[in-house]
Amino acid sequence: MVQTSSYDGFANNWHLVHLGSRAVGGAGLVMTEATAVEKKGRISLNDLGIWKDAHIPKLLEISSFIKNQGSVPGIQLAHAGRKASYSSPLDKQGLRAYAPLEKSKGGWETLGPSPIPFEDGGNQPKLMTKNDIKKVINSFTKAASRADKAGFELVEIHAAHGYLLHQFYSPISNIRTDAYGNDFNGRIQLTLEVAKCVRKVWPSNKVLCFRISFTDWIDGGWVLEDSIELCKKLKKIGVDIIDVSSGGTSSKTVAIAKELIEDRDNVEIKSVIPLEPGYQVHAAELIKQKAKIKTASVGLITDPQHAQNIVSSKKSDFVFLGRELLRDPYWPIKAAQTLNQAKNLSIPGQYYLGWRDLLGVKYRGI
Ligand SMILES: Cc1cc2nc3c(=O)[nH]c(=O)nc-3n(C[C@H](O)[C@H](O)[C@H](O)COP(=O)(O)O)c2cc1C
C-alpha cells in the first residue's frame, strides 16, 4: 500500500521494516505498493519506483528478507497516467491531502489516453501518441526485468483504480478513435500488449498477476462483463492471477456503506459504491468461473473465518488484505490461531516465546 516515503523512487529502511514486518507476521505473499515504472508515472513525488537499475539493490535486500521469513515477495508495477503529479498525501501533520501538484512545487506533465482530467481542476493529461504508448510498454517490460533481478517472485501489473492501463480500457477516460481506443478491443489493446511484453521477460516459473477494476461503478463505464472478456484474453497470454478490485476512474463515484445508501439524500444511486465486507468477491467468483483463471478477492475482508470461507467455497483462490494488515501485521498468525491452524505456522525463532501459548506451534530457528 502506497507509503509515500521514497525519494527519487528509492526504497529505504521504512520499506524494509514495513514489508518485512508483514512477512514476520506470517503473510503468505507480501507485495510492495504501486511501484512506478517511469518517473512520470508516479502518483506523487514520494512514490516507490523501479525505473532505473540503481533502484534494484535495496529492493533485492527487501525481497531477500521477505523470502527468508518464508513469504513470497511480490511487487506491483504501476503507471499513474492522468492521476500522476499529485501532492504527497502526507502533509506536515501526517494528514492525507492529495491535490494536483503545481509545476513550481515539482509537478510534471501527465499522460493519458485522452486529454481529460480525472476531476474538475485536475491535471490535464497530454494525449499520448503511438510513440508515448510504445515507451510506456517498454517501461513496464524493463521494470519487470528489474523486478526479476531484484528477487521478486510475483509481479502484479496495476491495471486498476483509474491508473494508466485502466484509463485506456475504460470508456470514461478513453475517447480515442485509433487502434488504442474506439471500441472494447481498441481500449484493452494497451493492457494486452503490456501483458504480452511482460510475460516474455518475466520468467515462466514466476507468477504474473493483474489487478483490474472490474467495474467503474458509473453509467457508461467499464462493467463486469467487459472484465470477464478481458480476463479471458489475459489468461491466453499467460497471466496467472487476476486481483479483482474496482473503481477509481471517475471522480463522480461515492463509496458508501451499503446499509446507509437508502438513508442518504442527493446521491445518484448509480454512482455509489456499496461498501460491505467482501463487496468485490462476487466479481472475483464470476471472473474465476467464466474466464477460468485464478482470482484474488480484496476489499473490507478482516475476519479470518470470512477469508477462509471465500477460499474454501472456491469463490476465489486467494484473499488479499490491505488496511487490516496496516492495523495489524500479525493478522495472519492470529487468523491461523482463530482457525485452529497454528500448528501449521512457522513463527520466527526470535519471537517463539511470545507465541508459545499457541498449541503445537513450530518455530523457525535462527
Ligand atoms: C493507504 C492506502 C494505500 C493503498 N495503496 C495501494 C497501492 O499501492 N496499490 C493498490 O493496488 N492499491 C492500493 N490501495 C488499495 C488497497 O490495496 C485495497 O485494495 C483497498 O484498501 C481495499 O482493501 P482493504 O479493505 O483490505 O483495505 C491502498 C489503500 C490504502 C488505504
The ligand as an SDF file (V2000), in Angstrom:
LIG
                    3D

 31 33  0  0  0  0  0  0  0  0999 V2000
   -3.2030    3.9030    2.3280 C   0  0  0  0  0  0  0  0  0  0  0  0
   -3.6140    3.0400    1.1770 C   0  0  0  0  0  0  0  0  0  0  0  0
   -2.6880    2.7860    0.1740 C   0  0  0  0  0  0  0  0  0  0  0  0
   -3.0340    1.9640   -0.8970 C   0  0  0  0  0  0  0  0  0  0  0  0
   -2.1080    1.7290   -1.8670 N   0  0  0  0  0  0  0  0  0  0  0  0
   -2.3980    0.9010   -2.8900 C   0  0  0  0  0  0  0  0  0  0  0  0
   -1.4210    0.5630   -3.8590 C   0  0  0  0  0  0  0  0  0  0  0  0
   -0.2740    0.9880   -3.8080 O   0  0  0  0  0  0  0  0  0  0  0  0
   -1.7920   -0.2700   -4.8570 N   0  0  0  0  0  0  0  0  0  0  0  0
   -3.0460   -0.7960   -4.9330 C   0  0  0  0  0  0  0  0  0  0  0  0
   -3.3440   -1.5400   -5.8630 O   0  0  0  0  0  0  0  0  0  0  0  0
   -3.9800   -0.4920   -4.0270 N   0  0  0  0  0  0  0  0  0  0  0  0
   -3.6870    0.3140   -3.0030 C   0  0  0  0  0  0  0  0  0  0  0  0
   -4.6350    0.5790   -2.0550 N   0  0  0  0  0  0  0  0  0  0  0  0
   -5.9070   -0.1630   -2.0890 C   0  0  0  0  0  0  0  0  0  0  0  0
   -5.7390   -1.4460   -1.2540 C   0  0  0  0  0  0  0  0  0  0  0  0
   -4.7460   -2.2650   -1.8320 O   0  0  0  0  0  0  0  0  0  0  0  0
   -7.0160   -2.2780   -1.1730 C   0  0  0  0  0  0  0  0  0  0  0  0
   -7.3570   -2.7380   -2.4480 O   0  0  0  0  0  0  0  0  0  0  0  0
   -8.1740   -1.4980   -0.5850 C   0  0  0  0  0  0  0  0  0  0  0  0
   -7.7570   -0.7580    0.5380 O   0  0  0  0  0  0  0  0  0  0  0  0
   -9.3270   -2.4250   -0.2030 C   0  0  0  0  0  0  0  0  0  0  0  0
   -8.8800   -3.4840    0.5970 O   0  0  0  0  0  0  0  0  0  0  0  0
   -8.9200   -3.4230    2.2290 P   0  0  0  0  0  0  0  0  0  0  0  0
  -10.3580   -3.1990    2.6140 O   0  0  0  0  0  0  0  0  0  0  0  0
   -8.3960   -4.7730    2.6480 O   0  0  0  0  0  0  0  0  0  0  0  0
   -8.0410   -2.2910    2.6390 O   0  0  0  0  0  0  0  0  0  0  0  0
   -4.3260    1.4120   -0.9870 C   0  0  0  0  0  0  0  0  0  0  0  0
   -5.2560    1.6920    0.0100 C   0  0  0  0  0  0  0  0  0  0  0  0
   -4.9200    2.4960    1.0640 C   0  0  0  0  0  0  0  0  0  0  0  0
   -5.9500    2.7590    2.1260 C   0  0  0  0  0  0  0  0  0  0  0  0
  1  2  1  0
  2  3  1  0
  2 30  2  0
  3  4  2  0
  4  5  1  0
  4 28  1  0
  5  6  2  0
  6  7  1  0
  6 13  1  0
  7  8  2  0
  7  9  1  0
  9 10  1  0
 10 11  2  0
 10 12  1  0
 12 13  2  0
 13 14  1  0
 14 15  1  0
 14 28  1  0
 15 16  1  0
 16 17  1  0
 16 18  1  0
 18 19  1  0
 18 20  1  0
 20 21  1  0
 20 22  1  0
 22 23  1  0
 23 24  1  0
 24 25  2  0
 24 26  1  0
 24 27  1  0
 28 29  2  0
 29 30  1  0
 30 31  1  0
M  END
$$$$
